[in-house]
């Protein structure tokens, strides 16, 4: 049965000094939360620049105080980052376009510019479309593989992987393409910046076939079921 409850990272929760959540579709973020008008860009801004919400265009919001920072998704990667040295946090919206543009690099570089080190960072990648349901054309794969930001081959599948945890039908092939692993791309980019892989947690929930109804833009485009934004947020405790 699909969950309509908030989801949490065990790695972030274990740090003790922060609060966070990956909210179900349609649930609003906390009051006085900072989030930007997302454009699939590589732009990162501070929390006060992104408050009131959507007052600036950006796809990563950095929190250095107690104001919660958030992003919203409907298949893209929701990435929450915690700096365990200086207690900074970041919320990053990383779809395929934004990830390839460098948004994860921008967010990490911002944290490092304020004194953090890669080994200080702990990361959770929340519910997102997964290789069981994310089909891309061969031309898109070729463009991804040619991206100069990538130092290692990306993960993809020729045949659609079976998801034994699916609660609704997986995406059907539309174009005889390949099945792309977006969460692993995010993890790869973070590790490439020196963050230990043991400090990067994947929640492994596919928005198309596993999460609560109305979680997936792509599912809606295939079935006309409607979709609602899924917020992910993080903040330092007071």
C-alpha positions in Angstrom: 0.0 0.0 0.0 1.3 3.4 -0.9 2.2 5.7 2.0 0.6 9.2 2.5 2.9 9.9 5.4 6.0 12.0 5.5 9.3 10.2 5.0 12.6 10.8 6.8 16.3 10.0 6.3 17.8 7.9 9.1 21.2 9.5 8.4 20.0 13.1 8.7 17.8 12.2 11.8 20.8 10.7 13.5 22.7 14.0 13.4 20.4 15.4 16.1 20.7 19.1 15.5 18.2 19.4 12.6 14.7 18.7 11.5 13.6 17.6 8.0 10.9 15.8 6.1 10.0 14.6 2.6 6.3 15.5 2.6 3.6 13.6 0.7 2.0 15.1 -2.4 -0.2 18.2 -1.6 1.1 18.8 2.0 2.4 22.3 2.5 5.8 23.0 3.9 6.3 24.6 7.4 5.2 28.2 8.0 7.8 30.9 7.2 9.7 28.5 5.0 12.0 29.8 2.3 11.8 28.3 -1.2 12.4 29.7 -4.7 10.7 29.8 -8.1 12.3 26.8 -9.6 13.6 26.9 -13.2 15.7 23.7 -13.6 18.8 25.9 -13.2 22.1 25.7 -11.4 21.4 28.7 -9.2 21.7 28.5 -5.4 20.6 31.3 -3.1 20.5 32.0 0.7 17.3 31.5 2.6 16.6 35.2 3.1 16.8 35.7 -0.7 14.1 33.1 -1.1 11.7 34.5 1.4 8.9 35.3 0.9 8.6 32.1 -1.1 9.1 32.3 -4.9 10.5 35.8 -4.7 13.6 34.7 -6.6 14.5 32.2 -9.4 16.7 29.4 -8.0 16.9 25.6 -7.6 18.9 25.3 -4.4 18.3 27.2 -1.1 21.0 27.4 1.6 20.0 27.8 5.2 22.4 29.2 7.8 19.9 30.1 10.5 16.8 28.5 11.9 14.5 29.3 8.9 13.4 26.1 7.1 14.5 25.8 3.5 12.5 23.8 1.0 12.1 22.7 -2.6 9.1 21.1 -4.4 9.2 18.2 -6.9 6.9 15.9 -8.9 9.5 13.4 -10.2 12.8 15.3 -9.9 15.3 14.6 -7.1 14.6 16.3 -3.8 18.0 16.5 -2.1 18.6 17.6 1.5 22.1 18.4 2.6 23.4 18.9 6.2 26.8 20.3 7.1 27.7 18.6 10.4 30.6 21.0 11.0 28.9 24.4 10.8 25.3 23.4 10.9 24.4 24.8 7.5 21.7 23.1 5.5 20.6 23.0 1.9 17.5 21.9 -0.1 18.1 21.2 -3.8 15.7 20.6 -6.7 17.6 18.4 -9.1 15.8 17.1 -12.1 17.8 15.7 -15.0 18.1 19.2 -16.6 19.1 20.9 -13.4 21.5 18.1 -12.4 23.3 18.3 -15.7 23.3 22.1 -15.5 25.2 21.7 -12.2 22.8 22.5 -9.4 24.2 19.9 -7.0 27.7 21.3 -7.6 26.4 24.8 -6.9 24.9 23.9 -3.6 27.9 22.0 -2.4 30.3 24.7 -3.5 28.2 27.2 -1.6 28.5 25.2 1.6 32.2 24.7 1.1 32.8 28.4 0.5 31.5 29.0 4.1 34.1 26.6 5.7 32.5 23.2 5.3 34.5 20.2 4.0 33.1 17.3 1.8 33.5 14.9 4.7 31.3 17.1 6.8 28.3 16.8 4.5 25.4 14.3 5.0 22.9 13.9 2.2 19.4 12.4 1.7 17.9 11.9 -1.8 14.2 11.5 -1.4 11.4 10.1 -3.5 11.9 10.6 -7.3 11.3 8.8 -10.5 13.5 5.7 -10.6 14.9 3.5 -13.4 11.8 1.2 -13.1 9.8 4.0 -14.7 12.1 6.6 -16.2 12.5 5.9 -20.0 14.7 8.2 -22.1 15.5 8.1 -25.8 19.0 7.0 -26.9 19.7 10.6 -28.1 19.2 11.9 -24.5 21.5 9.2 -23.1 24.2 10.2 -25.6 23.9 13.9 -24.5 24.1 12.9 -20.9 27.2 10.8 -21.4 28.8 13.7 -23.2 28.3 16.1 -20.3 31.7 17.4 -19.2 30.7 17.5 -15.5 30.5 13.7 -15.4 33.7 11.9 -14.5 32.2 8.4 -14.5 29.7 6.5 -16.7 26.1 6.9 -15.7 23.9 4.0 -14.8 21.1 2.9 -17.1 19.3 -0.2 -18.2 18.5 -1.6 -21.6 15.4 -3.4 -20.3 13.0 -1.9 -17.8 13.9 -3.1 -14.3 11.2 -4.9 -12.3 10.2 -3.1 -9.1 8.9 -5.7 -6.7 7.7 -2.9 -4.3 5.5 -1.1 -6.9 2.0 -0.4 -5.7 0.7 0.6 -9.2 1.8 -0.4 -12.7 5.3 0.7 -13.7 5.7 2.9 -16.7 5.2 1.2 -20.1 7.8 1.7 -22.8 6.9 4.6 -25.1 9.9 4.9 -27.4 12.1 1.8 -27.3 14.6 3.8 -25.3 16.6 3.1 -22.2 15.7 3.2 -18.5 17.7 5.8 -16.7 18.7 5.9 -13.0 18.3 9.5 -11.9 18.8 8.9 -8.2 22.2 7.2 -8.9 23.1 10.2 -11.1 22.5 12.5 -8.1 24.6 10.2 -5.8 27.4 10.0 -8.4 27.6 13.8 -8.7 27.7 14.3 -4.9 30.4 11.6 -4.5 32.3 13.2 -7.3 32.6 16.3 -5.1 34.2 14.3 -2.4 31.2 13.5 -0.2 31.7 9.9 1.2 29.2 7.5 -0.4 28.4 6.2 3.1 27.0 9.6 4.0 24.6 9.8 1.0 21.3 8.1 1.6 18.8 7.1 -1.1 15.3 6.6 0.1 14.6 4.4 -3.0 10.9 5.4 -3.4 9.8 5.8 -7.1 7.3 8.6 -7.4 5.7 6.9 -10.5 4.9 3.4 -9.1 5.5 3.5 -5.3 4.7 6.8 -3.7 1.2 8.2 -2.8 -1.2 9.2 -5.6 -0.6 12.4 -7.4 3.2 12.2 -6.7 4.3 12.0 -10.3 4.2 14.4 -13.2 5.0 11.6 -15.7 2.3 9.3 -14.3 -0.2 12.1 -14.7 1.0 12.7 -18.3 0.4 9.0 -19.0 -2.9 8.5 -17.1 -4.4 11.9 -16.5 -4.6 11.3 -12.7 -3.5 14.8 -11.6 -0.4 15.7 -9.6 0.5 17.9 -6.7 3.8 19.2 -5.5 5.8 17.2 -3.0 7.8 19.5 -0.7 11.1 18.5 1.0 12.4 20.7 3.8 15.2 21.0 6.3 16.2 23.4 9.1 18.5 23.8 12.1 16.8 23.3 15.4 16.4 26.3 17.6 
